[in-house]
Amino acid sequence: MKKVYFIGGLGADKRIFSFLNLSFCKPIFIDWITPVPKESLKEYALRLRKQIDDESPIVVGISFGGMLITEMAKADPLLKGIILASNKTSKEFPAYLRIGKYLPLYKWAPSGLSKKTMLANSWILGGIHEPQKKLLYEIVKDSNMFFVKWAIGAILRWENNATPKNIIHIHGTADKLLPFRLVKADFKIINGTHILTMDQPGEVSELLKKLI
């Protein structure tokens, strides 16, 4: 049975994958490491790659995790990456995220207020069923706001224009955070939201099984 490494999204841990059927592989969930002050997304990605003890790994990442995998794949042609609800280049960001680079209001938001804001705006992520909504709220409440604020800054400063050939992009057509029309996905999940692993777990599981 193949080992498959999974990387969560911004502030999200392995629970973001808990609705998937991963019986076809041996899933290994990569834990976040503490970012270094002013560390770039690329630099963090290459440090996180060292947590994967495999010369030619299969790595699956959602959202922020997918961006990290993109940088890993650029540096390591032996890595096979599968990114979900993510983007491969900075050009695939919607305009409001690109503007955020010049208006970094997140830096001054108190941690408690930031979590309340994230909860109030969780509708943009998805979560149409009660179990998914409940878990999403738990993930947000448990998030490390120091890490979240660093990651937001790293994402906004990310300037990548190269798409490595060793990644596969899966995206949901109902993604409100990273709209489907702006990305060049290899596979689409109809009505999949930004948390498509929770909202469309059956279809995502079957697709991952075929690709892996």
N, C-alpha and C positions, 0 to 999 in steps of 0.2 A: 504493500500500500504506500503510495507516494506521500511524502511530507509536503504540506502546503503551508506557507507562512502568511499570516493575516495581520494587517495593520489598520487600526481604527481611524476614525475621523477626528476632527477638531474637538478636543475635550472628551472624546468617546473612547471607551475601552472595548474589550472583546464582546461585551454584551450587545453591541450593534450587529453582531453576526449570529446571535443566539436563536433566531427564528429559521436559519438556514439548515438544510439537511446536508451535513458534511460527512456522511457515512462512507463516501467513496474515496476519502483521503484521510491522512493523519494530520489534523489541523494543529498548528503551533501558533499561538497568539503572541505577538511581539509587544512587550511593555514599553511605554514611553521612557526615555531617559531625560534627565534634567538638561534643558538648553543652557548654553553658555551665553552670557549677556552679549547682545548685538550679533549673535550667530545667525547666519543666513539659512534659508530653507535648504539650499544645496549642501552647505556644511553639515547641517543637522542630519540630512538624509544619509550622507556618507558615514557619519558616526553611527547612525542607527543600523546601517548595513552590516556593521561589525558584530551586531547582536545575532546575525543569522549565520549559523555555523554550517554553511553549505556552499560549495563552489559554483553550482549551477542551480540555484533555487527557483521555485515557483512562488511568487509573492502576489497576494491579492490585497488591495487597499481601497478604502472608500474615502471619498472627498479629499481631505488634507492628506490622508494616507496615500491616495493615488498620486498626488503631486510629489510626495517623497519618493514613491516608486519610480516616477518618471526620471528623477535625478539619479536614482540608483541604476536604472537601466541605461542611461546615457554613459555612465562610468563603467558599467559591467555588461558587456555583450552576452555573457553566459547566463545572465539572469532573465527569467521570463516573467514579465509583469502583467497583471490583469487589474485594471483600474475601474472602479465603480463610482458613478455620480461624481466625477472629478473632471479635471481638465489637464491637458498636456502642455499647453503654452499659456503665457500671460495674455495673449491675444484672445483667448477663449473666455476671459472674464467679462461679466457684464459691466456696463459703464459705471454703475454705482460703486462697484468694488475698485475700479481703477481710480475713481475720484477719491476714495478713502485713503489712498496713498498720500494725498496732499492735505487731508483733513483727518488726522489720526485722533479722533475724539475718544476712541476706546482706551487710550493711554491714561486718561484722567478719570475714568469711571471707577467708583469704589467697587470692590469685589462683590459685595452683597447686591448692589444696584445692578451690576452687570448680569448676575444670575437671574434676577427678576426680569430684566430686559430680555434675556435669552428665553425664559419661560413664556413671557408674554408674546414673543414672536416665534414660538416653536411651530406655529402653523405653516410657516414658510418651508419647514423641513419635510413635513408630511405627517404620517401617523393617523390613518383614517379609522383604525379599530382601537378599541379601548385597551387591550393588552399592550399594543405598541405605544399608545399615548402614555400609559403609565410607566413603561420602561424608559421612554424618552425623557420624561420628567425626572426620573431617578438618575439617569445618566447626567443630565444637566446639573442637578443638585449636587452630585458627587464630583463635578469637574473641578480641576485645579485652575483657579483663575490666573495664577501667575503664568502657567503654561499656555492657557487660552490667549492671554494678551500678547505673549511673545509670538505665538503661532499666527495670530491675526496680523501682527506687524510683518512677520516673515513672508506671509502670503501676499500682502499688499506690496512688498518690495521685490517680490519674485519677478524676474525678467528673463523668461526662457522662451526662445523661439524655435528650438530644435525638438522634433518629435522622433524619439528613438524607434527603430523598427521592431524591437523586442518587447513591445507592450501591446495589449489588446484593450480597447476602450468599450465599456458597457455603460449605457446611460438611459435614464428614464425620460419618457416624453413629457411627463408632468412635473419635472424638476423646476421648482420656482427659484431656488438659490443660484443654480448654474443652468440656465435655460438650454434645453436641448438644441434649439435652433442655432446656438452660438458655438457648439462643439462639433467636432468631426468624429462621431462615434462609429465603431465597427459593428456594434450590435445595439439594438434599442429594445427597451422594455416598455411596452405600451402601458400608459398610466403609472409608470414607475416614478416615484417622487425622489427627493434627495436622500431619503432613507429607504431606498428600494429594497435593501436586504431585509427590511422589516415589513414593508407594505406588499411586496411581491416576492416573498421568499421561495415559493415553489418554482416559479419561472427562473429566478436567479440561480437557484440550486441546480436545476437541470442544465442550464447553460454552462455553469462552472464545471459541472461533471463532464460535459462534452469537450470543453476546452482543455481540461486538465487530464 
